[in-house]
Amino acid sequence: MSVEDKTYICRCEDVTLDEILKELADGAVSFEDLKRRTRCTMGPCQGKTCRQLVTNEIAKARGIRPDQVDVPTYRALSKPIKLGELAGIGGESE
């Protein structure tokens, strides 16, 4: 399979649709299982682009609706702050 033939589900961690389907076929039954096996949703975007795609594939594999998939809580790595605050010139944060 060439690079052009791959469908990437998680671009941050380079996880393909084929990898997700393989893990589901090999016994992954939950979002957490897939996360541990493939690192999907663990990249810099923290799942903002791939969370729903992974959820949809789990739902298809299990024969359930996407809203029935137990999706982990989104937790940002840190609180965004303004560059001026880092430089000490932006005043107090809100």
Secondary structure, 3 states (H helix, E strand, C coil): CCHHHCCEEECCCCEEHHHHHHHHHCCCCCHHHHHHHHCCCCCCCCCCCCHHHHHHHHHHHHCCCHHHCCCCCCCCCCCCCCHHHHHCCCCCCC
